[in-house]
Amino acid sequence: MPITEYDENLYLIDLDLPREGFRKFISSWLYRRAELTLLVDPGPASTIPILTAALKKKGIDRLDYILLTHIHADHAGGTGILVKHFPTTRIICHPQGIRHLIDPAKLWAGTQKTLGDIAQAYGRMEAVEAERLSYQEKIQHGDILIEALETPGHAPHHLCYRLGSVLFAGEMAGVIYPFGDGSFYQRPATPPIFDYEIFRRSLIRTSVWGASLICLGHYGCRRDSSHTFSTALGQLEIWLQIIQDHINSNQKEEEERIFADLLKKDEGFSRFHDLPWDIQARERYFSCNSIRGIKDYLLKKPREATPNRQQDSG
């Protein structure tokens, strides 16, 4: 159970699945000070034994808060199981997500329909008691302030959290894979249902929050906030333009052609070829899901969706 200390009081806990390519992908963030212990995104139900063993190893016998960036199964699926180990924990979640955690049947059915056997690898979600759940824009715990920012885009109920100079960003910056030389692969996380204007506004709001350390949902952390978010915004525009061009050309085998074109024209995404072979397979699958999200959006709003680069530069 790799546990990586990224800063004083801040740890990443790996939640690798016993599935090809699902390593260096899912993690949970632990923040601990004498007066506060919190966890961001406990991960899927199937990896809760890994998480609880890691927390025990770090001597964690209480969690004051569990902060959920969003309720997708790979981020929040294990919440209902984890809280059985920590009966006093309070769970912070976007208001739109609370009802789905109380009764996860519809959410779980949708997850199975969308992800198939990957959903089974994540594990079935269990219900969370309603009285444990709430949404707070600001949480004052002693001298520590935690701020929640609504950042719809990857999901309509997505939240980021700021704690001092640390930003827990969920999937706002997409998916990142760090290489040993400090460079990284990056791609957008834009599954259906996607809306460009909403996602763009959230990216801009998040980028000006002034964080010096970005804790990512997938994967690791970045200390170059401005570059990370500007890359994410630029990728969003590139992907929209390329996918719109392919829609206009009405070519067959469109998804594979789009994927190949993105590899040529998106610098951050072109590092796909440098990924380990098993992670390439995982990323190809989820990249196609991101392509479908943008394509569906463009087919509904073809004239208004193409980004205005001149306007963005102002």
C-alpha positions in Angstrom: 0.0 0.0 0.0 2.2 2.9 -1.2 1.7 6.0 0.9 3.5 9.1 -0.4 4.1 12.2 1.7 3.8 15.3 -0.6 3.9 18.0 1.9 3.8 18.4 5.7 0.7 16.7 7.0 -0.4 15.6 3.4 -0.3 12.1 2.0 -1.4 10.3 -1.1 -2.7 6.7 -0.6 -2.6 4.6 -3.7 -5.7 2.5 -4.4 -4.6 0.3 -7.3 -7.1 -2.2 -8.6 -6.1 -5.8 -9.5 -7.0 -4.9 -13.1 -4.6 -4.3 -16.0 -3.6 -0.7 -16.3 -5.4 0.5 -13.1 -2.3 1.6 -11.2 -1.2 5.1 -10.6 -4.8 6.1 -11.4 -6.9 6.1 -8.3 -5.9 7.5 -4.9 -7.2 9.1 -1.8 -5.7 12.1 -0.1 -5.1 12.2 3.7 -4.5 15.5 5.6 -3.6 15.3 9.2 -2.8 17.9 11.9 -3.2 17.5 15.6 -6.6 19.2 15.6 -7.9 17.9 12.2 -7.8 14.7 10.2 -9.6 14.6 6.9 -9.8 12.4 3.8 -10.5 13.5 0.3 -12.3 10.9 -2.0 -12.1 7.5 -0.3 -12.2 5.7 -3.7 -14.1 2.6 -4.9 -15.8 0.2 -2.6 -13.4 -2.6 -3.7 -10.3 -0.8 -2.4 -11.6 0.2 1.1 -9.6 -2.7 2.7 -6.4 -1.1 1.2 -7.5 2.3 2.4 -8.3 1.2 5.9 -5.0 -0.7 6.2 -3.1 2.4 5.1 -5.0 4.6 7.6 -4.2 2.1 10.4 -0.5 2.1 9.3 -0.5 5.9 9.7 -2.1 5.6 13.1 -5.4 7.2 12.1 -8.2 6.3 14.6 -10.6 9.2 13.7 -11.6 11.1 10.6 -13.2 14.5 11.2 -14.3 14.9 7.6 -14.5 13.0 4.4 -14.6 15.5 1.5 -16.1 14.2 -1.8 -15.1 16.0 -5.0 -17.9 14.1 -6.8 -19.8 10.9 -6.4 -18.5 8.8 -9.2 -17.8 5.3 -8.1 -14.0 5.6 -8.4 -14.0 8.6 -6.1 -16.9 8.1 -3.7 -18.0 4.5 -4.2 -16.5 3.2 -0.9 -17.9 6.0 1.3 -20.7 3.9 2.7 -18.3 1.1 3.7 -15.6 3.4 5.1 -17.8 5.3 7.5 -18.6 2.1 9.3 -15.0 2.2 10.5 -15.3 5.9 11.6 -18.8 6.4 13.1 -18.3 10.1 14.0 -17.1 11.3 10.5 -19.0 14.0 8.7 -19.2 13.8 5.0 -19.2 16.9 2.8 -20.7 16.6 -0.7 -22.4 18.7 -3.3 -26.2 19.0 -2.6 -27.0 17.3 -5.9 -25.0 14.2 -4.9 -26.4 13.7 -1.4 -29.6 11.9 -2.4 -27.6 9.5 -4.6 -25.3 8.6 -1.6 -28.3 8.0 0.6 -29.9 5.7 -2.0 -27.2 4.7 -4.5 -29.3 2.3 -6.6 -29.8 4.6 -9.5 -26.2 5.8 -9.5 -24.9 2.2 -9.3 -27.2 1.2 -12.2 -25.9 4.0 -14.3 -22.3 3.2 -13.4 -22.9 -0.4 -14.5 -24.5 0.7 -17.8 -21.7 3.1 -18.6 -18.6 1.1 -17.4 -19.6 -2.5 -17.6 -17.0 -4.8 -16.0 -15.0 -1.8 -14.8 -17.9 -1.0 -12.6 -17.7 -4.5 -11.1 -14.0 -4.0 -10.4 -14.9 -0.8 -8.6 -17.4 -2.7 -6.4 -21.1 -2.0 -5.5 -21.8 1.2 -3.7 -23.4 1.1 -0.2 -25.8 3.6 1.2 -24.7 6.4 3.5 -26.8 7.6 6.5 -28.5 10.9 5.7 -27.5 12.5 9.0 -23.8 12.0 8.1 -24.0 14.1 4.9 -24.0 17.8 4.4 -22.7 20.6 2.1 -20.8 23.5 3.6 -19.2 26.2 1.5 -16.8 27.0 4.4 -15.7 24.8 7.2 -13.9 26.4 10.2 -12.1 23.8 12.3 -10.1 25.5 15.0 -7.7 27.8 13.1 -8.1 25.8 9.9 -10.4 27.0 7.1 -11.6 24.6 4.4 -13.4 26.2 1.4 -15.5 24.4 -1.1 -15.8 25.7 -4.7 -18.5 24.5 -7.0 -16.8 23.5 -10.2 -19.2 21.7 -12.6 -17.7 20.3 -15.7 -16.5 16.8 -15.3 -19.7 16.3 -13.4 -22.5 18.8 -12.6 -21.9 18.1 -8.9 -18.1 18.5 -8.9 -16.4 20.4 -6.1 -12.9 21.5 -5.4 -11.6 22.2 -1.9 -9.0 24.7 -0.7 -7.1 24.3 2.5 -4.5 27.1 2.8 -2.3 26.9 -0.3 -3.5 23.3 -1.1 -6.2 22.7 -3.7 -7.9 19.3 -3.9 -8.9 19.5 -7.5 -10.7 16.2 -8.3 -10.9 16.0 -12.1 -10.9 19.6 -13.0 -7.5 19.4 -14.7 -8.4 16.1 -16.3 -6.2 13.0 -15.9 -2.4 13.3 -15.5 0.3 10.7 -15.5 3.6 12.0 -14.1 6.9 10.8 -15.7 10.1 10.5 -13.7 11.7 13.6 -15.4 9.0 15.9 -14.1 7.0 16.0 -17.4 3.6 14.5 -17.6 0.8 13.2 -19.9 -2.5 15.0 -19.6 -5.9 14.6 -21.1 -9.4 16.1 -20.5 -12.0 14.2 -18.5 -15.2 15.1 -20.4 -17.6 12.2 -20.3 -21.2 12.6 -21.2 -23.0 14.8 -20.2 -20.5 17.6 -21.1 -21.0 21.3 -21.5 -18.1 23.4 -22.8 -19.1 26.8 -21.4 -19.7 25.4 -18.0 -16.5 23.4 -17.9 -14.5 26.4 -19.2 -15.9 28.8 -16.5 -15.0 26.3 -13.8 -11.5 25.9 -15.1 -10.9 29.6 -15.1 -12.4 30.0 -11.6 -10.2 27.2 -10.2 -7.0 28.5 -11.9 -7.2 31.9 -10.1 -7.6 30.3 -6.7 -3.9 30.8 -6.1 -3.0 27.3 -4.9 0.7 26.3 -4.7 0.0 22.6 -4.5 -2.7 20.8 -6.6 -3.8 17.4 -5.4 -5.3 15.6 -8.3 -8.0 12.9 -8.4 -6.0 11.2 -11.2 -3.1 11.2 -10.4 -0.5 12.7 -8.0 0.1 16.4 -7.4 1.4 19.4 -9.3 3.2 22.5 -8.0 2.8 24.4 -11.2 -0.9 25.5 -10.9 -0.8 28.1 -13.7 0.7 25.7 -16.2 -1.5 22.8 -15.2 -4.8 24.7 -15.6 -3.7 26.6 -18.7 -2.8 23.2 -20.3 -6.3 21.9 -19.3 -8.0 24.9 -20.8 -6.0 24.7 -24.0 -6.7 21.0 -24.4 -10.4 21.6 -24.0 -10.3 24.0 -26.9 -8.1 21.7 -29.1 -10.4 18.7 -28.5 -13.5 20.7 -29.3 -12.0 22.1 -32.5 -10.7 18.7 -33.8 -13.9 16.8 -32.9 -15.9 19.6 -34.6 -13.8 19.3 -37.7 -14.3 15.5 -37.9 -18.1 15.9 -37.4 -18.1 18.4 -40.3 -16.1 16.0 -42.5 -18.6 13.2 -41.8 -15.8 10.5 -42.0 -16.4 6.9 -41.2 -14.6 5.2 -38.2 -14.7 8.7 -36.7 -13.7 7.9 -33.1 -10.4 6.2 -34.1 -9.6 9.0 -36.6 -10.3 11.6 -33.9 -8.1 9.8 -31.4 -5.2 9.6 -34.0 -5.6 13.3 -34.8 -5.6 14.3 -31.2 -2.3 12.4 -30.7 -0.8 14.5 -33.5 -2.1 17.9 -32.4 -2.4 17.9 -28.6 1.1 18.1 -27.1 0.1 17.0 -23.6 -2.0 14.1 -25.0 0.8 13.1 -27.5 2.7 11.7 -24.4 0.3 8.8 -24.6 3.0 7.0 -26.6 5.3 7.3 -23.6 2.9 5.6 -21.2 3.4 2.0 -20.1 1.5 -0.3 -22.4 -1.1 -1.4 -19.9 -1.8 2.2 -18.9 -2.1 3.1 -22.6 -5.0 0.5 -22.9 -6.7 2.1 -19.9 -6.3 5.6 -21.3 -7.5 4.7 -24.8 -10.7 3.5 -23.2 -11.3 6.6 -21.1 -10.1 8.9 -23.9 -12.8 7.6 -26.2 -15.3 8.2 -23.5 -14.1 11.9 -23.3 -14.4 12.1 -27.1 -18.0 10.9 -26.9 -18.9 13.5 -24.3 -17.6 16.3 -26.5 -19.1 14.9 -29.6 -22.5 14.6 -28.1 -22.3 18.2 -27.0 -21.2 19.4 -30.4 -24.0 17.5 -32.2 -26.5 19.3 -30.0 -24.9 22.8 -30.2 -22.7 22.8 -33.4 -22.7 26.5 -34.0 -22.2 27.9 -30.5 -19.8 25.3 -29.1 -16.6 26.0 -31.0 -14.3 28.0 -28.7 -13.5 31.6 -29.5 -9.8 31.8 -29.1 -9.5 35.5 -29.4 -12.1 36.0 -26.7 -10.4 33.4 -24.4 -7.1 35.3 -24.7 -8.6 38.4 -23.1 
